[in-house]
Amino acid sequence: MRITMIGSGYVGLVSGACFSDFGHDVICVDKDESKIAALEAGRMPIFEPGLDKLVAANVAAGRLSFTTDLKSAVAGADAVFIAVGTPSRRGDGHADLSYVFAATREIAEAVTGPTVVVTKSTVPVGTGDKVEEILAELAPDMDIAVVSNPEFLREGAAIGDFKRPDRIVIGTEDARAMQVMRDVYRPLYLNESPILFTGRRTAELIKYAANAFLATKITFINEIADLCEAVGANVQDVSRGIGLDNRIGSKFLHAGPGYGGSCFPKDTLALLKTAEDYETPVRIVEAVVQVNDNRKRAMGRKVIRALGGDGTTGAKGKTVAVLGLTFKPNTDDMRDAPSLAIVQSLLDAGVTVRGYDPEGMEPAKAMMPDVTYCNNAYEAATGADAVVIVTEWDVFRALDLKRLAGVMAAPVMVDLRNVYPPAEVERAGFAYSSIGR
């Protein structure tokens, strides 16, 4: 099949590369000429394990190509995927759909025959209806079906998630579109990956409901962690104890500094706004958003207390090494990363911050210019009064703790991901604090 992917960002590039690996002919489109030039030269605009090799293999096989020319890419395509950004709109939290609708208008001008237009971007309920209206208005003589096909990719594990999905959600009631989508996903269908066909609005809501539920699990265990600290319990044992219940499950029950990234923050806000528009408030999600925002700032206060302050003052002139800046390991994504709020609270308290991240320092520099960036964990910790583990990269899981303590002005560790057993860190001479233990 011939597939066009509009948008060569995280979702579009990973999806396009994987579709081409299935044997389809895929063209990825983007308006950013420098991005397309980099892709054609084999340079990835994002860090995702295995993506560079997957792209190179399919470019070499002639199944994957890149262009800025949307019109030629769409002409003759069997399926056109819209995978552009839908960030939170400034001021009100609604999803900004301007990129989706702009792409739709360009598709309408470029379509030459029967086509299925697929919204891969995360969009609020009813967006597919609007896309359909635009296409009907601008290309009334064309046979175009509009489908919702939300993505469920985890950054850092996206290729595996795409090729071995828990489910494939396809929102359409059009028979021709159903068959096209079956053909698009035929390799996964043969591997018995479950395909769920629903109405288009239902598919759009499934994506938001899934992310909101996962965000709720994270926020729930973080609040339980605070309770564990107060009563002398261990949140890791609590997580295991409840996660062994099949009705609950163990995933997303790891206490930490709060969720971040490109999906959960904006998608929970967008769901709240949709619920408000339809006058059906989702109070649980409202609480999740508020608690998560408060938690990131609370982690900054936790570090200041570890330095001997009272949570807001008393740390002026101290130096802190922050290990891990991205919102999670195996990505260079800094969007809504907990480190942003934590570092800002430290800077506001007069603390000097030194940072290190295996992949995220270049994007971090633009967002946190007042941080001193280092080449490794030990350089960051040199002369520091405390070291804080914010993101659980593998490189931070087996640090030489005695060496680390030896280069610090004061051996204090705040482990916001519970990477280390407390006794091990304390044996190395650290004053140690973690989450919910």
PyMOL commands that set and color helices and strands:
alter all, ss='L'
color gray80, all
select helices_A, chain A and resi 10-21+33-40+51-60+70-74+98-110+127-138+158-163+175-184+186-190+200-231+235-243+264-277+283-306+338-348+361-367+377-381+394-396+401-407+422-427
alter helices_A, ss='H'
color red, helices_A
select strands_A, chain A and resi 2-6+25-29+64-67+79-82+115-119+144-148+168-171+195-198+319-323+352-356+372-373+386-389+412-415+431-433
alter strands_A, ss='S'
color yellow, strands_A
deselect
rebuild
show_as cartoon
